[in-house]
Amino acid sequence: MLLGCIADDLTGATDLALMLTRSGMRTMQVMGVPGPGTGLDDVDAVVVALKSRTNPAAEAVAWSLASADALLARGARQLLFKYCSTFDSTDAGNIGPVAEALLERTGGGIALVCPAFPANRRTVYCGNLFVGDVPLAESPMKDHPLTPMRDSSLVRVLQRQTPMKVGLVPHPIVERGPAAIAEALRAAGKAGVRFAVVDAIVDRHLVDMGTAAAEHRLITGGSGIAMGLPANLVRQGLMRQVEPPTTLKAPPGRRVIIAGSCSEATRGQVKAAIAAGIPAFPVDPMDVHRGAVGHSDIVRWAVHQPAGGPVLVYSSAAPETVARVQADLGREAAGALVERELANAAKALVASGFTQIIVAGGETSGAVVGALGVGAIEIGPEIDPGVPWTRSTGAGELVLALKSGNFGAPDFFLKAWSRLS
């Protein structure tokens, strides 16, 4: 193993694993802290998927450090801490505390910070994160049910999360290429900066900053930051690039879409699927709370739908609806309630012959994968930027597309199946 990666949620881990696979690295994704018996030797990169984005910061730090120790013990030369391209994190954590702990564990120095992913219209300019054409704090992310993002300045957001000094490598320096970025990072480090937010508005910027950070023990960012890392290893004679997969053979069985995200993108994908005639079962958190609907009702409905196409189970509501439910049930309780029912439904659906599964939402994906007992996945072809098909290992024959709520085109639920053979 050459590169060890720690992701703060499951779909983010899959996004990163896809980026590394596309760049020619033999990559495996594992769920949770790797145990002693986890076979991680015959790969170039390992991505550890944690569920540490919104849990208590101390717990996120402990899991991340345990993962780092496991990866370093297996030979990782460099660590990458991967978080969301919209920097999802409250002022209480968890990005700052985890990055701080990992920086200390890898020997200190300076680490760059860049969640940019231009393919999905996430860019950083003057230290501010943009979603499409608007600053983060003016985007739909301002109303995220768990991590509302009300400040677009990554320097300010991160500085509120860590006592370590946060600085900026601005666009004019980034435009000058890898050598200028590397020199700016060295100068910032000498000035006491421990985390440097680096501007990026096109893919070339991400490739160049990856080149500049070839000798850094820790890198932090979204999956885009990984664009330049495999080439470093090739130049150093440590790795031979391999061709990424273009299709994935699916096992016989039925198809289901499970959407737990309330993001604008997922809501649009649900709407498009229903308009296209895909049978759909809405899951209302208040109905679940009252006991009027449960996973057995979902499964009973799904197995009686026509077997020739996918079925859709969704709990994706508009922000005002989510706010009302959270006011009644509490923020964490409302999310956990739906995740549990969707995960239990997924387990029962697999037992009923559903083997091709799309899951939308990081928290929902984590709950579903946990219920199914999936310990590791192989990365297959890309469906949309940041979202591949994957094949489970050691948990029966399943193919899974684990999608961040914010990712994917409106027709994602319709076109995904064409990448299976």
N, C-alpha and C positions, 0 to 999 in steps of 0.2 A: 504494500500500500504506500502511495506517495502523498495523497491529499486526504485529510480527514475533515469532514464537514459536520457541523452541528446545526440543525434547523429547529426553529421554535414552534413549528407546527408541521403536520403531515403533508398537506398540499404544497407548502413551501419547500419541503424536502424533495418532493417529487419534481417540482419545477426546477430545482437546482440539479437534481440527478439527470434530468433531461438535458439541461444545458451542457453538462459535462459529457454525456453520451454523444450529443451532437458534435462535440469538439474532439471526439475520437478517444475518450477515456473509457476503459472497462469499469463500469460503475455498478455498485450494489447499494440499495437502500434498505436499512434495517429499522425496525420499529422499537424505540426505546433504547436505553443504555445497553450496549453490546455486552453479553455475558461471556464467561471464559470459553464456552464451547462454540461460540459463534464463528463460523468459518469466513474469514475476511482476507485471506492471503492471496488468492488468485485474481485480484482486481487492482486497478490503479487508484480508484477513489471509493470511499465509503461515505454515505450520507446517513447520519443518524437523525431519525425523525422523533422529536420530542413533542409533548403537549405542554409547552412551557410559556406560551405567549401571554396568557391571562391568569395563570395560577400565582400564588404568593411568590414574591421575588426570591426569597430565601430558598424555596423549593426549586425554582428555575435555575438558580445558581448551582445548587447541589447536583441536580441532574446533568447540567451542562459540564461541570467539572468532572463528574464521573465518566461522562462520554469522552471528554478530552483525554483523560488518563487512559481509557481503553484504546483510543485511536493512537495516541503517542506510543503506547506500549507495543502496538503492532507495526510501528515503523513510520507513522505519518511524519513527513518532513515539514508540513505546513498545515495550519488549521484555518478553516473558514467558518465563521459564525454567520449563519444566514437568517435574516428576518424579512418581513414583508416589504414589498416595493412601495407600500404606503406607510411604512415605519410604525405599524400598529403598536402602540404602547402608551400607557398612561404616565403621568408624572411620577408615579410611585415605582415605575419599572415597566417592563423587565429588561429592555435592551441595554440600558446603561449598566445596571448591576452585573448582568451576565458578561458583557463585553469587558468590564473592569476586572472581573475574576479571571477570565480567560487570558487577558493581557498579562496579568501577574503570573499565571501558571506557565505561560510560554516564555517568560523571561523579561517582561516589561518592554520598554521602548515606546514606539508609536504605532498606532493601527489606523488605517484609513476607514472611512465610513461613507458608504454610497449605496443607497437602495435603488438607484435608477434602473429602469428597464424600458428603454425607448420603444421596443416592439409593442409594449402594452401601454405606451404613452405615459410613462412615469419618467420624469426628468428632474434634474437638480440644477438650479441656476442661482448664483449668489447665495448659495446655502439654503435656498428655499425649494421645497419639494412641490412639483407640479403634477397634477393628474389631468392629462390632456392639456387644455389651454388655460386651466384655472389653478390657482394655488390650492394646496391640499386643504386648507381651512375653509375654502369656498366650494369644495367638491362634495359629493355625497358622503365621503368619508367623515365629514364633520358630524354626521348622525349615526356613526357605527354603534351598534347596540352595546358592545363591550369595550371598545377603544375609540371613543369619539375624538377626532383629531381637530383641534381648534387653533393650532398654531402651525404655520407653514415652514417656519425656520427650524431646520434640523439642528443647527448650532444651539439655539435656545432650548429646544425640546430635550436634546441629549444632555445639555449642561444642567438642566433641572434634575436629571436622573443620576448624575455622578459628580463627585467632588473633583475628579480629574479634569484638567484643563482641556477644553474643546476649541479647535481652531477651524480654519477654512482654507482650502486650496481652490482659488476662484477660477472661473472659466478662461480668462486670458492666459493663465499659466498652463492649464490643461490643454488648450489649443496648441501649445508649443511641443507637446509630445512627451514620451516616457522619461527622457532625461530631465526635462524641466519639472515634471511631477515628482520624480525621485529627489531632486535637489530641494524642492519646496517641502517635501516631507522631512528630509534631513534637517533643514533649517527650523521647521516647526518643532521637531523633537528637541533640538538644542535649546529652543526657547521655552521648553517645559510643556508643550502641547502633547497630550497623550492620545487624543482622538482627533483626526483631521477629516472633516466633511469635505468631500471632493466633488466639484461640479461635474455633471455629465449630461449632455443633451443628445448625443448620437452614440451609436455602438462603438465607433472608433475611440471615443474617450474612455470607454470601459476597457477596451483591449489595451490601450496605452497605460492606464493605471494598473492593470494586472501585470503588465510587463515591468512597470516601475516598482511593484511590490514583490518582485521575484524572491528577494531574500528576507522578506518579512515573515516572522513566525506566525503572526495572526493577521487575518484580513477579515473585515466585517462588511456586510452589505446584502443586497438582494441577489437573485440568481445571476443578473447581468454581470456582476463583478467577476464571475468565473470565466467570462469569455477569453481573457488573456492568459489564464493560468496554465492550461494544457500545453500551449506553445512554449512556455518557460521550461517545462519538463522535457519536451522534445529537444530544445536547443541544448539542454544540459546532458543529453544522451541517456536520460533515465526512462523514457517511455517511447513506445511506437504507437502511433495513432491507428485506430481501427475504424471501419465504416459503420455508421449508425444504422439501425434497422429501419426499414421503410414500411413494413407490414407486421402484423402479429396474428398468429393462428389462434383462433378462439375455440374453446371447447364447445361441444354441443350443449344447448340449453337455451333458456329464455333470457330476455333483456329487461332491465329495470333501471330507471333513473330515480335517484333519491336526492332531493334538493332541500337542504336545511338552511342555506344561506339566505339572508334578507338583503343582500347587496343589490344595487341597481342592475348590475350585469346579469345576475342570476334571475332576478324577477323578469327581465326581458327575455331570457332564454326559456323560462317557464311559459310566458305568454306566447312565444313563437311555437313552442311544442304543442300547446293546447290548440292554437289556431290551425296547426297542421293535422289535427285529428288524433293526436296521441291520447289515449285514455288517461285521465288524471284524477288523483285522489288528494284533495286538500286536507291537511292536518292542522286543526286549530288548537293552539296551546290551551285555551280555556276549556275546550271539549275534552282534551286529555286530562286536564286538572280535575274536571268534574267526573271523570270516569266514563264519559259518553263515547269516547273513541280510544282504542288501544291498538297495539301492534297486531293482535289477532284479527281485528277488523280490517286492517290494511292488507294483511296476507289473504284473508278470505276474498276480498275484492279483487286483488291482483291475479290470483290463480284462475279466476273466472273470466278474465279478459281474453280477447283473441290472442292466440299464441304466435301469430306471425310477425308481430312488431313489438316495440318496447311499451312499457307502461311507466307512468310518472307518478311518484309520490312526493308531495312538496309541502313545506311549511315556510314559505317565502312571502313575507308580508311587507307592506310599505312602512316607512319609519314611524308614522303616527300610530299605526296599529301596534307595532312593536312596543312603542312607548307606553301605550295603554296596558298591554299585557304585563310589561315589566313593573308598572305601577301597582298592579294587582298582586303579582306573584313574586316580585323581586327580580332583579336583573339576572343573577346567576341561576336562580331556581327555574326561571322560565326557559332559559336555554338548555339546562340540563334535563328538564322534563321532556322536551321534544327530542333531544339527542338520544335519550334512553329508548324512547319508543321507536324511533327510526332505526336505531342499531338493532333492537330486538326484532323488528320487522325484517331487516336485512338478513339476519341469521336464519329466521324461519323461511324466508324466500329462497335462500340458497338450499336449504333442506328440501324445498319444493321444486327444485330444478332450475332456478335462476342462476346463471353462471357468468353472465356478461353485465357488468354493473358500472354505472356512472354515479359518482357521488359529488355533489356541489356543496362547498363550504368546508373550511379547515377543521372546525370543531366537529362537524357532522362526520367528515371523513375519518377523523381520529376515533370517534365512537364506533363507527361501522367496522373499521379495520380491527379494532380491539374486540368487538363482539364476534367477528369471524375468525379470530385467532391467527391472523396473518402476521408472521414474524419478519418477513423480508420480501422484497419484490424486485423483479428484473424490469428494466426500462425498455419499452417498445417504441413505436413510432409516435411522432408529434401529431396532435390533432389541431391545436391552435397554440400560439406562443405561450410557453410555460406549462402546457398540459399534454402529457403523453398517455397512451395506453400502457398498462403494466401487467405483468403476470405474477401471481402470488407463488411463493415457494413454501412448501411444507404445510399447506392448509387447504388441500384439495386443489382441483383445477379450476381456477377463476381468472378472468381478466377484469381489470379495474381501471377506470379513469377517475382519478382523484383530483378534483378541480377546486382551486381557490375561488371563493365566491365572486371576486372581482374580475376573474379572467374569462376569456372566451368570447367569440362573436355571438350575435343573437341566435344564429342557427346551430350553435354548438351541439345541442341535444339531438339535432336532426342529422348532422353530417358525420358525427363521431364514428358511427358504425361502419362507414365505408373504409376505415383504416384497418379493419379486421378481415381476416381471410378464413 
